[in-house]
């Protein structure tokens, strides 16, 4: 006998740490762009697990790869080789044009690994005095929840009462190349930045910003580290968001959609200089690069390309963005987006975005608020034109709804 929603939510509240505030729905099944709750109601998923489920829920080819590999071998640790790691390296390098790959598990773990690697490169290659390496980051960034990362967050909710924090980070405004130039010192080893700030509300930098950033990093021998954990693998209508300005990062971080939502998989992709400084025993992960993760990631990358999901993200993203901009509602302050990474920012007087997300839930759409007044929209990349139009009708009625 299935348990009631009330019982499930009460049990979560009783035993679970209260570090999330989910929308009040209990999901039990997913397929493509759709998910179903325990009472059988269907919803269009407009969050995609923060872009982790870009290939759609329970994609059959990724599922088949996972099941097949799970029957053969799941984990060896990196104490031994496995027959999935080399093909994973080969395929992700060919897809992204990278030279070296460091497989990890979560996105935050990839960020931490990149921080360690660029510091090591700074000391051993660039010649920065030991213990003096500096990394420039942006205000309103979101790179994960680990202690090392939250120390350079500007969100009080993220870093409050978790210190003391590690030094070595300089914070500048996002989208301001002049501020980057002013922050660079002889001890600067890297600029760590999101191509689009997702958690901050899908903040897109000015056109030409990353072209200037690339030039500044090259001129000052600084590693440009792009956190593409949310923006990468087709989300913005390109394989990598860096391609919108035709640049190449020195270090690229991938995660989330790298497994299609089946398994935690992330990767640090780099040139030879940065990852080439790592030696046995200096960094690792028991689960990083395990055969199950590699098999899943290989299938996830394959379907992304073979099924035209990246192109579809560009096409349907433009349709979704135009449709949202056509909504005439005095609640809307701004609509932003690139590909299927979209946001609707509301005027403060319209009230919290959460109540609009809850109203959307009642109409069969699951979206999530961020920074109080912004609704994030990121459906799986397999969404169709008909499904986009269906969603737009419900966004229109919700955003023009009178909550007074």
C-alpha positions in Angstrom: 0.0 0.0 0.0 1.4 3.4 -1.0 2.0 6.0 1.6 0.1 9.3 1.5 1.7 12.6 0.5 1.0 13.9 4.0 2.8 11.0 5.6 5.8 11.2 3.3 6.2 14.9 3.8 5.8 14.6 7.6 8.4 11.8 7.7 10.9 13.9 5.7 10.3 16.8 8.1 10.8 14.6 11.1 14.0 12.8 10.1 15.6 15.1 7.4 17.9 18.1 7.9 15.9 21.2 6.9 18.4 22.5 4.3 15.9 22.6 1.4 12.5 24.1 0.9 11.0 22.0 -1.9 7.8 22.8 -3.8 5.1 20.6 -2.2 4.9 17.8 -4.6 6.1 14.2 -4.2 7.3 12.7 -7.4 7.5 9.0 -8.2 8.1 8.6 -12.0 9.5 10.4 -14.9 9.7 10.0 -18.7 11.1 12.6 -21.1 9.9 16.0 -20.1 7.2 14.7 -17.8 7.1 13.6 -14.2 4.3 12.1 -12.2 3.4 12.5 -8.5 2.3 9.8 -6.1 -1.3 10.6 -6.9 -0.9 10.2 -10.6 -0.9 13.8 -11.7 1.5 14.7 -14.6 3.8 17.7 -14.7 6.0 19.3 -17.3 9.4 19.5 -15.6 10.8 23.0 -16.1 13.8 22.5 -13.8 15.5 19.3 -15.1 17.1 18.8 -11.7 19.0 22.1 -12.2 20.0 20.9 -15.7 21.1 17.4 -14.7 18.3 15.7 -16.6 18.9 17.5 -19.9 18.5 14.3 -21.9 15.0 13.8 -20.4 13.9 11.6 -17.5 15.0 7.9 -17.7 16.3 8.1 -21.2 16.1 4.5 -22.4 19.6 4.4 -24.0 21.4 5.8 -20.9 19.3 3.4 -18.8 20.3 0.4 -20.9 24.0 1.4 -20.6 23.7 1.7 -16.9 22.0 -1.6 -16.4 24.4 -3.4 -18.7 27.4 -2.0 -16.9 25.9 -2.6 -13.5 25.7 -6.3 -14.3 29.4 -6.4 -15.3 31.4 -4.1 -13.0 30.5 -1.1 -10.9 33.6 0.0 -9.0 37.3 -0.8 -8.8 38.7 2.4 -7.3 41.5 4.0 -9.2 43.9 1.5 -7.6 43.2 -0.6 -10.8 42.4 0.2 -14.4 38.9 -0.4 -15.8 37.8 -0.9 -19.4 35.4 2.1 -19.4 37.8 4.8 -18.3 39.9 5.1 -21.4 37.0 5.2 -23.8 35.4 7.9 -21.6 38.5 10.0 -21.7 38.8 9.5 -25.5 35.1 10.4 -26.2 34.8 13.5 -23.9 38.1 14.8 -25.2 37.0 14.4 -28.8 33.6 16.0 -28.0 35.0 19.1 -26.2 38.5 19.4 -27.8 40.2 18.9 -24.4 43.7 17.5 -23.8 43.4 16.2 -20.3 40.6 14.9 -18.2 40.1 14.5 -14.4 37.0 12.5 -13.6 35.2 13.3 -10.4 31.7 12.9 -9.0 29.8 16.1 -8.1 30.0 19.5 -9.6 31.4 21.0 -6.4 34.1 18.3 -6.3 35.1 19.3 -9.9 35.3 23.0 -8.7 37.4 22.1 -5.7 39.7 20.0 -7.9 40.1 22.9 -10.3 41.1 25.2 -7.5 43.7 22.8 -6.3 45.0 22.2 -9.8 45.4 25.9 -10.8 47.1 26.7 -7.5 49.6 23.9 -8.1 50.1 25.1 -11.7 50.6 28.6 -10.3 53.4 27.5 -8.0 55.1 25.0 -10.2 54.8 26.5 -13.6 54.0 30.2 -13.3 56.3 30.7 -10.4 54.0 32.3 -7.8 55.5 32.3 -4.3 54.3 29.4 -2.2 51.1 30.1 -0.4 50.4 33.3 -2.3 48.2 32.2 -5.2 45.1 34.2 -5.9 42.0 33.2 -7.8 39.5 35.9 -9.0 35.8 35.1 -8.8 32.6 37.0 -9.3 30.0 38.4 -7.0 26.7 36.4 -6.9 28.6 33.3 -8.1 27.4 29.8 -7.4 30.0 27.0 -7.7 28.7 24.6 -5.0 28.2 24.1 -1.3 31.5 22.8 0.0 33.4 24.8 2.7 36.1 25.9 0.3 33.6 27.2 -2.2 31.1 29.0 0.1 34.0 31.0 1.5 34.1 33.1 -1.7 30.3 33.4 -2.1 28.6 36.7 -1.6 25.3 35.2 -0.6 24.9 35.5 3.2 22.6 32.5 3.2 25.4 30.4 1.7 28.3 31.4 3.8 26.8 32.8 7.1 28.1 31.0 10.2 30.2 28.5 8.3 33.6 30.2 8.6 36.5 30.6 9.0 37.3 30.3 5.3 40.4 29.8 3.2 42.1 32.9 1.9 43.2 33.5 -1.7 40.1 34.7 -3.5 39.3 38.2 -4.9 35.7 39.0 -5.7 34.8 41.3 -8.6 31.5 42.2 -10.3 30.2 39.8 -13.0 30.3 41.0 -16.6 32.8 43.8 -15.9 36.1 43.2 -17.8 37.6 46.5 -16.4 37.1 45.2 -12.9 38.9 41.9 -13.9 41.9 43.8 -15.3 42.1 45.9 -12.1 42.0 42.8 -9.8 44.9 41.0 -11.5 48.2 40.8 -9.6 51.4 38.9 -10.2 50.0 36.2 -7.9 46.8 35.7 -9.9 46.6 32.1 -11.1 43.1 31.9 -12.4 39.7 33.5 -13.1 36.9 31.2 -12.1 33.5 32.2 -13.6 30.2 30.9 -14.8 29.4 31.8 -18.5 25.9 32.5 -17.3 25.1 32.9 -13.6 22.4 30.3 -13.1 21.6 30.4 -9.4 21.8 34.2 -9.4 18.8 34.2 -11.8 20.2 33.4 -15.3 22.3 36.5 -15.5 23.9 36.9 -19.0 27.0 39.0 -19.3 27.3 41.8 -21.9 28.1 40.8 -25.5 31.9 40.7 -26.0 32.6 40.2 -22.3 34.2 36.8 -22.6 36.2 37.8 -25.6 37.8 40.5 -23.4 38.2 38.1 -20.5 40.0 35.6 -22.7 42.4 38.3 -24.0 43.1 39.5 -20.4 43.8 36.0 -19.1 46.1 35.2 -22.0 48.0 38.5 -21.7 48.6 37.9 -18.0 49.2 34.2 -18.0 46.1 33.4 -16.0 44.0 30.2 -16.4 40.5 30.9 -17.5 38.3 28.4 -15.6 34.8 28.2 -16.9 32.2 26.5 -14.7 30.0 24.9 -17.3 28.4 22.5 -14.9 24.9 24.0 -15.6 25.6 25.8 -18.9 27.5 23.0 -20.6 26.4 20.0 -22.7 23.8 21.8 -24.8 21.8 23.7 -22.2 22.4 27.1 -23.9 22.0 25.9 -27.5 25.7 25.2 -28.0 27.7 22.3 -26.7 29.5 24.7 -24.4 28.4 28.2 -23.5 31.9 29.5 -24.4 31.1 28.9 -28.0 28.7 31.8 -28.1 31.7 34.1 -28.2 34.1 31.7 -29.9 36.6 31.4 -27.1 38.2 28.5 -25.4 38.7 28.1 -21.7 42.0 26.7 -20.2 39.9 24.7 -17.7 36.3 23.6 -18.2 34.1 22.1 -15.5 31.3 19.7 -16.5 28.8 17.8 -14.4 25.0 17.5 -14.0 24.0 16.5 -17.6 27.2 14.5 -18.0 25.2 11.5 -16.7 21.7 12.5 -17.9 20.6 12.4 -14.3 21.4 8.7 -13.7 24.5 9.0 -11.6 26.8 11.6 -10.1 29.5 12.3 -12.7 31.7 15.4 -13.2 34.9 16.2 -15.0 37.7 18.8 -15.0 38.8 19.3 -18.6 42.1 21.1 -19.2 45.2 21.7 -21.2 48.3 19.8 -20.3 49.9 22.5 -18.2 47.2 22.5 -15.4 46.3 18.9 -14.9 49.8 17.9 -16.0 51.1 19.0 -12.6 49.2 16.4 -10.7 51.2 13.3 -9.6 50.1 10.0 -8.0 48.9 10.5 -4.5 48.3 14.2 -4.8 44.6 14.1 -5.6 41.9 11.5 -6.1 38.5 10.1 -5.5 37.3 6.5 -4.7 34.4 6.8 -7.0 35.8 9.2 -9.6 36.2 7.5 -13.0 34.5 4.3 -11.9 33.3 2.0 -14.7 29.6 2.6 -14.0 30.0 6.3 -14.1 32.0 6.2 -17.3 29.6 3.9 -19.1 26.7 6.2 -18.1 28.5 9.3 -19.2 29.5 7.8 -22.5 25.8 7.0 -23.3 24.7 10.5 -22.0 27.1 12.3 -24.3 26.2 10.0 -27.2 22.5 10.6 -27.2 23.0 14.3 -26.7 24.8 14.5 -30.0 23.0 11.7 -32.0 19.5 12.9 -31.1 20.1 16.5 -32.0 19.4 17.8 -28.5 21.8 20.7 -28.7 20.2 22.0 -31.8 16.8 21.5 -30.3 17.8 23.5 -27.3 18.6 26.4 -29.5 15.4 26.1 -31.5 13.0 25.6 -28.6 14.9 28.0 -26.4 14.3 30.8 -28.9 10.6 29.8 -29.1 10.2 29.7 -25.3 12.1 33.0 -24.8 10.0 34.8 -27.5 6.8 33.4 -26.0 7.7 34.6 -22.5 8.6 38.1 -23.8 5.2 38.2 -25.5 3.4 37.8 -22.2 1.9 41.2 -21.3 1.9 41.2 -17.5 2.7 44.1 -15.1 4.3 41.5 -12.8 7.2 40.9 -15.2 10.3 43.0 -14.8 12.6 41.2 -17.3 12.8 38.0 -19.3 16.2 36.5 -19.9 17.6 33.4 -21.5 19.9 31.6 -23.8 18.9 28.3 -25.2 16.8 26.4 -22.7 18.3 28.3 -19.7 15.6 30.9 -19.0 14.3 33.2 -16.3 11.4 35.5 -15.6 12.3 38.2 -13.0 9.3 39.8 -11.3 8.9 43.2 -9.8 9.2 43.1 -6.0 5.7 44.4 -5.6 4.4 41.3 -7.5 5.3 39.3 -4.4 7.6 36.3 -4.0 8.3 34.2 -7.1 7.6 31.1 -5.0 3.8 31.7 -5.0 3.9 31.8 -8.8 5.8 28.5 -8.9 3.1 27.0 -6.6 0.4 28.3 -8.9 2.2 26.8 -11.9 2.3 23.5 -10.0 -1.5 23.6 -9.9 -1.5 24.0 -13.7 0.9 21.0 -14.3 4.2 22.9 -14.5 7.2 22.4 -12.1 9.5 25.4 -12.0 11.6 26.9 -9.1 12.1 30.3 -7.7 15.6 31.8 -7.0 16.7 35.0 -5.3 13.1 35.6 -4.2 11.7 37.3 -7.3 13.0 35.2 -10.2 11.5 32.0 -11.7 14.0 29.7 -13.3 12.9 27.7 -16.4 15.1 24.9 -17.7 13.2 22.0 -19.2 14.9 18.9 -20.7 16.5 19.5 -24.1 14.0 17.0 -25.7 11.1 19.4 -25.3 9.0 19.8 -28.4 7.3 22.9 -29.9 3.9 21.7 -28.9 5.1 21.3 -25.3 6.7 24.7 -25.3 3.4 26.2 -26.4 1.5 24.2 -23.8 3.8 25.6 -21.1 3.6 29.2 -22.4 -0.2 29.1 -22.1 0.1 28.2 -18.4 2.9 30.7 -17.7 0.8 33.4 -19.3 -2.3 32.7 -17.1 -0.1 32.4 -14.0 1.9 35.6 -14.5 -1.3 37.6 -15.1 -3.0 36.0 -12.1 -4.3 38.3 -9.4 -3.0 37.1 -6.0 -4.6 39.8 -4.0 
